[in-house]
Amino acid sequence: MSPGFVQAVEVAAIVVAGTMTGNEIAVAAFFHPAISRLEDAVHARAAQALARVLGLAMPFWYGLTFLLSLAVTFVVGTSWDAPRWLALGATVLFGAMIVYTILLPVPINNQIARWQADSLPANWRELRRRWDLLHAVRVGLLVVAFVLLVAACVVRDDQGFHFRLDIR
């Protein structure tokens, strides 16, 4: 494979995974803390709006991130050296986050989408806190996966640690 193609795959993977991870950090650090301070009905409507919009976009974003990290795993080198293992680790974590998301936060999001702002369930704040905790775990693992992916693109066994993306 040409070095240009490999670099293009690496850049695409880093950009897609980085923006997705950054989005998830923003939800955890800014959006949800801000809406949690709103009056109950407004909070619920804001959570529903976020759940709807992100519920449409995130499956594609997660899937593309997984596929690009998988591509990096197979274009990053010709042998099973450190870069390939790093890329594989990132790919496994991104894949695991897809399964984790489907099994844990998505069912809560689906409940949130069905709520009526004027008649919230008694445990609605508890469900929001549970979602936030599950999301925090997801964000931590996404950050680890992203770091592994970037490392796969910059670490070379034969040359030590250097940045490989040569943009001219």
Solvent accessible surface area in square Angstrom, and as a share of the most:
residue,aa,sasa,rsa
1,M,157,0.70
2,S,63,0.41
3,P,97,0.61
4,G,48,0.46
5,F,105,0.44
6,V,9,0.05
7,Q,43,0.19
8,A,60,0.46
9,V,18,0.10
10,E,0,0.00
11,V,57,0.33
12,A,40,0.31
13,A,1,0.00
14,I,32,0.16
15,V,85,0.49
16,V,25,0.14
17,A,0,0.00
18,G,20,0.20
19,T,70,0.41
20,M,0,0.00
21,T,5,0.03
22,G,34,0.33
23,N,30,0.15
24,E,6,0.03
25,I,68,0.34
26,A,25,0.20
27,V,1,0.01
28,A,37,0.28
29,A,51,0.40
30,F,136,0.57
31,F,86,0.36
32,H,13,0.06
33,P,46,0.29
34,A,45,0.35
35,I,17,0.09
36,S,46,0.29
37,R,184,0.67
38,L,70,0.35
39,E,113,0.51
40,D,63,0.32
41,A,22,0.17
42,V,60,0.35
43,H,2,0.01
44,A,0,0.00
45,R,125,0.46
46,A,27,0.21
47,A,3,0.03
48,Q,12,0.05
49,A,47,0.37
50,L,43,0.21
51,A,14,0.11
52,R,133,0.49
53,V,97,0.56
54,L,37,0.19
55,G,42,0.40
56,L,136,0.68
57,A,46,0.36
58,M,20,0.09
59,P,81,0.51
60,F,160,0.67
61,W,70,0.25
62,Y,10,0.04
63,G,24,0.23
64,L,86,0.43
65,T,2,0.01
66,F,59,0.25
67,L,107,0.53
68,L,31,0.15
69,S,0,0.00
70,L,62,0.31
71,A,36,0.28
72,V,0,0.00
73,T,0,0.00
74,F,112,0.47
75,V,19,0.11
76,V,8,0.05
77,G,22,0.21
78,T,144,0.84
79,S,60,0.39
80,W,121,0.42
81,D,41,0.21
82,A,37,0.29
83,P,1,0.01
84,R,21,0.08
85,W,144,0.51
86,L,42,0.21
87,A,0,0.00
88,L,49,0.25
89,G,24,0.23
90,A,0,0.00
91,T,5,0.03
92,V,91,0.52
93,L,38,0.19
94,F,2,0.01
95,G,17,0.16
96,A,44,0.34
97,M,6,0.03
98,I,45,0.23
99,V,86,0.50
100,Y,37,0.14
101,T,21,0.12
102,I,105,0.53
103,L,119,0.59
104,L,63,0.31
105,P,1,0.00
106,V,49,0.28
107,P,57,0.36
108,I,10,0.05
109,N,34,0.17
110,N,74,0.38
111,Q,64,0.29
112,I,1,0.00
113,A,44,0.34
114,R,162,0.59
115,W,22,0.08
116,Q,114,0.51
117,A,22,0.17
118,D,136,0.70
119,S,77,0.49
120,L,38,0.19
121,P,48,0.30
122,A,116,0.90
123,N,69,0.35
124,W,17,0.06
125,R,72,0.26
126,E,107,0.48
127,L,24,0.12
128,R,10,0.04
129,R,152,0.56
130,R,116,0.42
131,W,13,0.05
132,D,51,0.27
133,L,113,0.56
134,L,16,0.08
135,H,2,0.01
136,A,54,0.42
137,V,69,0.39
138,R,12,0.04
139,V,19,0.11
140,G,37,0.35
141,L,62,0.31
142,L,0,0.00
143,V,56,0.32
144,V,72,0.42
145,A,0,0.00
146,F,50,0.21
147,V,89,0.51
148,L,44,0.22
149,L,0,0.00
150,V,42,0.24
151,A,18,0.14
152,A,0,0.00
153,C,0,0.00
154,V,8,0.05
155,V,25,0.14
156,R,26,0.10
157,D,85,0.44
158,D,122,0.63
159,Q,120,0.53
160,G,41,0.39
161,F,157,0.65
162,H,67,0.30
163,F,126,0.52
164,R,52,0.19
165,L,21,0.10
166,D,67,0.35
167,I,144,0.73
168,R,247,0.90
